[in-house]
Amino acid sequence: MEVFLLWHVHVFNDGEADEKLIGVYSTREEAEAAIDRVKHQPGFVNVPEGFGISLYTLDEAHWIIYSKSLRMAALWAMLQFVASELNLCLVNLPN
């Protein structure tokens, strides 16, 4: 099964970056529709070129060069998508 991760990255003048995983979608068209829904909101409107869609195949290893918290957010989003497809309920446990 393939999924599409929608990201937004804003790189500031000092080199720091604000990276957001917006969502995990079943089709590229759904990810593109999500861009249309959020592109005028604060945090996105000033950097319209910051959107990116990544195709991932489930059950395969993917090398992600991001912070641990961003990798965990991506993993949690993928788990939520798969759980919804299988009609399962995930519980968000406290840290």
ZIFENMO-V127671 format. One line per field, one symbol per residue. ss: DSSP state (~ for helix, > for strand, _ for the rest). Layout:
ss=???
This chain:
ss=_>>>>>>>>>>_____>>>>>>>>>__~~~~~~~~~~~_________~~~>>>>>>>__________~~~~~~~~~~~~~~~~~~__________
